[in-house]
Amino acid sequence: FSVEIDSPKSLIPLETRILNTGLCVFVYMISSRLPLFGISPEHASQRTLMDLGVAPIATASMAIQLLVGGNIICIKEKDSINKLQKMAGMCFTVVLAILNIVGGVYGPIGMIGSLLVILQLVLAVLMLIYMDEVLEKGYGVGQSAISIFTACSVCEDVIWHAFSPITANFRGVNEPEGSVVALIRGLISSFNMRTVRQSFFRNYLPNLWTMVLTILMICGILYLQSLNMIIRVTNRRGDYMNHSIRLFYTATTPIMFLTQLAASVGKVYEGLGHVFGYENFTMGALGGMIYKVFHPPESVIQEPFHFLIYSVFTVVSSTLISKAWLELSGSSSKDIARKWKEQGVIIPGHRSSNTRKELDRYIPVAAALGGFGIGVVSVAANTMGVIGSGTGLFLAITTICEIQKTIQKE
């Protein structure tokens, strides 16, 4: 894990960086289709090299940042932090792989098969780590390959739900999986309201109503992301600049942390349940609590108590994590004020010593409101069953907007 990718000595042309990003995405998408070698045939169609996805990397990265930001681990050098994140990511990959094997996710595969599966998953995650580093060091477009891969997966889901030409047999009738394709085919073959209604509300295949809700959710997220407050500042030379404080000040960090936590807890529970038995009272009670806390109910009307637990936990946790992330990520009022003092930046009409006090009026409020808003939107999106989940849509839209701004700027 000591191998580091050097930063480019000069700025790489935009076209080359776009090409590098495209190649990384292509490799990721192909790997997401390659089945794991050595597992039972009935599981091979569902389990690929990217079976663990970006969860080990994202979870390890957030955990290390929390430990470093909270001064639990005293490491200042960025290279040392990166190496520690790699090691933690690989260790977490091995743990998740073992839990999957113990839980019977890959079927009965024996000792040799288990070692092969662990090796493949470790190499796949290692490849993701270095592709992420390639983009972070400036060889690609975007801040993180992990965010780009997640955005691509969400976009793929949306497009596939709408335009998939593959047909599925339901009650002796072959229907296209894609909701838009199903509507067009139905209108061409038999133009009537029953066809339109069926394409909107069928519950056995993707439907247009879910697509409409997803589009509305995307528009809502785009609007909320555009909300910001501008603080006018000036530097030593007297040049005026605008400092923007967005409503989603901590971006998608709170809900991403909760999502990765839910995935990790779920994997651990599956492994423990297989070892100790799900019929065990303690395991059954634990599983019920985990499900109610981290997963939305199938129906709000039929399960109001479940919805209350899930929504309160998600919104409150998202708000608290967003506020805590200010201090841990170095983006609090104190950090911004110190940075401005070093750069000679002040707020007109205020002394340099009062900068932090002025920023305290906006940044903590933006972080809390942003975390609260992300939690509410995520609960709404997950409860309504939008494509890609609320977290996925948030991350995809944020990533696409960042890439668009980078391209426009250059």
ChimeraX attribute file (.defattr): number of C-alpha atoms within 10 A of each C-alpha:
attribute: neighborCount
match mode: 1-to-1
recipient: residues
	/A:1	11
	/A:2	11
	/A:3	7
	/A:4	12
	/A:5	12
	/A:6	10
	/A:7	14
	/A:8	10
	/A:9	6
	/A:10	7
	/A:11	10
	/A:12	12
	/A:13	11
	/A:14	15
	/A:15	12
	/A:16	13
	/A:17	18
	/A:18	17
	/A:19	14
	/A:20	18
	/A:21	21
	/A:22	14
	/A:23	14
	/A:24	21
	/A:25	18
	/A:26	13
	/A:27	13
	/A:28	22
	/A:29	16
	/A:30	12
	/A:31	16
	/A:32	18
	/A:33	15
	/A:34	16
	/A:35	18
	/A:36	23
	/A:37	15
	/A:38	17
	/A:39	20
	/A:40	14
	/A:41	12
	/A:42	10
	/A:43	14
	/A:44	16
	/A:45	12
	/A:46	14
	/A:47	19
	/A:48	21
	/A:49	22
	/A:50	21
	/A:51	19
	/A:52	19
	/A:53	20
	/A:54	20
	/A:55	22
	/A:56	24
	/A:57	26
	/A:58	18
	/A:59	23
	/A:60	22
	/A:61	18
	/A:62	16
	/A:63	16
	/A:64	19
	/A:65	18
	/A:66	18
	/A:67	14
	/A:68	17
	/A:69	20
	/A:70	15
	/A:71	12
	/A:72	10
	/A:73	13
	/A:74	11
	/A:75	14
	/A:76	11
	/A:77	8
	/A:78	9
	/A:79	12
	/A:80	12
	/A:81	18
	/A:82	17
	/A:83	15
	/A:84	18
	/A:85	23
	/A:86	22
	/A:87	17
	/A:88	19
	/A:89	26
	/A:90	22
	/A:91	15
	/A:92	19
	/A:93	26
	/A:94	18
	/A:95	16
	/A:96	21
	/A:97	25
	/A:98	19
	/A:99	20
	/A:100	21
	/A:101	21
	/A:102	19
	/A:103	19
	/A:104	14
	/A:105	15
	/A:106	23
	/A:107	16
	/A:108	13
	/A:109	16
	/A:110	11
	/A:111	9
	/A:112	9
	/A:113	17
	/A:114	20
	/A:115	16
	/A:116	16
	/A:117	23
	/A:118	20
	/A:119	13
	/A:120	19
	/A:121	24
	/A:122	21
	/A:123	15
	/A:124	21
	/A:125	24
	/A:126	19
	/A:127	15
	/A:128	22
	/A:129	21
	/A:130	16
	/A:131	24
	/A:132	23
	/A:133	22
	/A:134	22
	/A:135	22
	/A:136	17
	/A:137	14
	/A:138	17
	/A:139	22
	/A:140	27
	/A:141	25
	/A:142	25
	/A:143	17
	/A:144	17
	/A:145	26
	/A:146	22
	/A:147	20
	/A:148	24
	/A:149	22
	/A:150	19
	/A:151	22
	/A:152	19
	/A:153	19
	/A:154	22
	/A:155	18
	/A:156	14
	/A:157	14
	/A:158	20
	/A:159	15
	/A:160	16
	/A:161	23
	/A:162	22
	/A:163	15
	/A:164	18
	/A:165	16
	/A:166	12
	/A:167	13
	/A:168	14
	/A:169	10
	/A:170	10
	/A:171	6
	/A:172	7
	/A:173	8
	/A:174	11
	/A:175	20
	/A:176	22
	/A:177	22
	/A:178	23
	/A:179	28
	/A:180	22
	/A:181	19
	/A:182	27
	/A:183	23
	/A:184	15
	/A:185	16
	/A:186	20
	/A:187	15
	/A:188	10
	/A:189	10
	/A:190	12
	/A:191	13
	/A:192	11
	/A:193	11
	/A:194	12
	/A:195	17
	/A:196	17
	/A:197	14
	/A:198	16
	/A:199	25
	/A:200	20
	/A:201	15
	/A:202	13
	/A:203	9
	/A:204	9
	/A:205	17
	/A:206	23
	/A:207	23
	/A:208	23
	/A:209	16
	/A:210	19
	/A:211	21
	/A:212	13
	/A:213	16
	/A:214	22
	/A:215	15
	/A:216	13
	/A:217	21
	/A:218	19
	/A:219	13
	/A:220	12
	/A:221	19
	/A:222	15
	/A:223	10
	/A:224	16
	/A:225	19
	/A:226	11
	/A:227	12
	/A:228	15
	/A:229	15
	/A:230	11
	/A:231	14
	/A:232	13
	/A:233	17
	/A:234	17
	/A:235	16
	/A:236	10
	/A:237	8
	/A:238	11
	/A:239	9
	/A:240	15
	/A:241	14
	/A:242	11
	/A:243	13
	/A:244	13
	/A:245	17
	/A:246	20
	/A:247	24
	/A:248	23
	/A:249	24
	/A:250	22
	/A:251	19
	/A:252	20
	/A:253	20
	/A:254	26
	/A:255	26
	/A:256	20
	/A:257	19
	/A:258	20
	/A:259	19
	/A:260	19
	/A:261	15
	/A:262	17
	/A:263	17
	/A:264	16
	/A:265	14
	/A:266	16
	/A:267	19
	/A:268	17
	/A:269	19
	/A:270	20
	/A:271	20
	/A:272	16
	/A:273	20
	/A:274	16
	/A:275	12
	/A:276	11
	/A:277	14
	/A:278	17
	/A:279	11
	/A:280	11
	/A:281	10
	/A:282	13
	/A:283	18
	/A:284	14
	/A:285	13
	/A:286	14
	/A:287	18
	/A:288	11
	/A:289	14
	/A:290	16
	/A:291	16
	/A:292	18
	/A:293	20
	/A:294	20
	/A:295	20
	/A:296	24
	/A:297	22
	/A:298	14
	/A:299	12
	/A:300	14
	/A:301	9
	/A:302	10
	/A:303	12
	/A:304	12
	/A:305	13
	/A:306	19
	/A:307	22
	/A:308	16
	/A:309	17
	/A:310	21
	/A:311	23
	/A:312	15
	/A:313	17
	/A:314	26
	/A:315	21
	/A:316	16
	/A:317	19
	/A:318	29
	/A:319	24
	/A:320	15
	/A:321	20
	/A:322	29
	/A:323	24
	/A:324	20
	/A:325	21
	/A:326	21
	/A:327	16
	/A:328	16
	/A:329	15
	/A:330	12
	/A:331	16
	/A:332	21
	/A:333	21
	/A:334	17
	/A:335	15
	/A:336	16
	/A:337	23
	/A:338	17
	/A:339	13
	/A:340	19
	/A:341	15
	/A:342	9
	/A:343	11
	/A:344	13
	/A:345	22
	/A:346	22
	/A:347	19
	/A:348	14
	/A:349	7
	/A:350	10
	/A:351	9
	/A:352	17
	/A:353	12
	/A:354	13
	/A:355	20
	/A:356	18
	/A:357	13
	/A:358	14
	/A:359	19
	/A:360	16
	/A:361	11
	/A:362	16
	/A:363	24
	/A:364	18
	/A:365	15
	/A:366	22
	/A:367	27
	/A:368	24
	/A:369	19
	/A:370	26
	/A:371	30
	/A:372	23
	/A:373	19
	/A:374	29
	/A:375	27
	/A:376	19
	/A:377	18
	/A:378	25
	/A:379	23
	/A:380	17
	/A:381	22
	/A:382	18
	/A:383	20
	/A:384	19
	/A:385	17
	/A:386	23
	/A:387	23
	/A:388	21
	/A:389	18
	/A:390	27
	/A:391	23
	/A:392	23
	/A:393	24
	/A:394	25
	/A:395	21
	/A:396	23
	/A:397	18
	/A:398	20
	/A:399	23
	/A:400	16
	/A:401	15
	/A:402	15
	/A:403	16
	/A:404	13
	/A:405	12
	/A:406	13
	/A:407	14
	/A:408	8
	/A:409	7
	/A:410	7
